[in-house]
Amino acid sequence: MSSSSSSSSKKEAIFIGSLIILWYSSNIGVLLLNKLLLSNYGFGFPIFLTMCHMTACAVLSYISIVFLKIVPLQRIKSRSQFLKIATLSLVFCGSVVGGNISLRYLPVSFNQAVGATTPFFTALFAYLMTFKREAWITYTCLVPVVGGVVIASGGEPSFHLYGFIMCISATAARAFKSVLQGILLSSEGEKLNSMNLMLYMSPIAVAALVPAALIMEPTVVDVFISLGMEHRFMWLLLLINSAMAYSANLSNFLVTKHTSALTLQVLGNAKGAVAVVISILLFRNPVTIMGIGGYTITVLGVVAYGEAKRRFK
C-alpha cells in the first residue's frame, strides 16, 4: 500500500516538475524569441507578431478545449458577456503589442525590470476602480518596487525613452486588464477559466490586429517573405514563437490548477531574474552595477508585497 502511494506521489512530483519546466521554457522562450525576431532578425513588426501569437492561441485553444477536452467548454451566455470579453481582449491586445514594441528598443533585462512593477499598477487600479484598500504595510512594500525601476532606469546603458514609455504602458495595461476582468466577469454565471477566456479573446484580438497590421505596418508581408527567404529558419522561429505564446498561457493555467496561485507568484518572481540572466548571456547587452541593484530592489519589493498581501488579507 505504502509503495503504491509512494509511486503515485513520485509520479505527481515528476508531473508537476515537468509543468514547471514547461512554464519556464514557454514564458522565457517567447520573450527571448520576441527579442530575437524584433531586433536581431530585423523583423520590426510588433503588431503582426502579436497577431501571429493570437492566431496560434485561437487555433490551439480550440483544439485543446473542443477536441482534447483539457477543460470543459464554457459557452458565452449573453451579448453583455461577449462585449465584456471583447473589451478585455482589446486591453490585452494593447498590453501585448506595447510589450513587443518595447522589445525593439530595450534589452530584455530592462524590459523585465519595468514589467516587475505590475503589482504597483494593479494596486493603483484596484483602488481607483473598486476602492479596494490594502493594509498600509502592503502599500509600503510598493515603494521599493517603483524605486528600484527608477534606479535601474538611471543605470541602464541602453535606455530608450519611447521603448520605456511603451514598456510602462504595456505593464499598466496588463494590470488594468486583470482588475477589469475581476469587475466585468465577477458574477458566477459569467466567470470563465483562463483557458476558455483565451479561446474567446484570441479571435477577437486577431480581428482587431489584422486591419491594424495592414494599416500601420503596410510593408509587413513583403518583408516577411524576403526575410524568410534570406534567413531559412525565420519562418520556423515565428511558428515556434507563436506556439510558445499559447504554451505560456496553457502552462499558467495548469501550474495554478495543480499547485496554487502562490506557487505561480513565486515562480513568476524567479522567472524575471532567470530571463534577465539568460538574455544578458545570449544578447550580451551591457549592464551596470546600478542597473542590477535597481532590478534587485524591485524584485525584493515584489516578493515583500506578495508576502504582505498574503498575511494582511
Secondary structure by P-SEA (a helix, b strand, c coil): caaaaaaaaaaaaaaaaaaaaaaaaaaaaaaaaaaaaacccccccaaaaaaaaaaaaaaaaaaaccccccccccccccaaaaaaaaaaaaaaaaaaaaaaaaaacccaaaaaaaacaaaaaaaaaaaaaccccccaaaaaaaccaaaaaaaaaaacccccaaaaaaaaaaaaaaaaaaaaaaaaaccccccccaaaaaaaaaaaaaaaaaaaaaaaccaaaaaaaaaaaaccaaaaaaaaaaaaaaaaaaaaaaaaaaccaaaaaaaaaaaaaaaaaaaaaaccccccaaaaaaaaaaaaaaaaaaaaaaacc
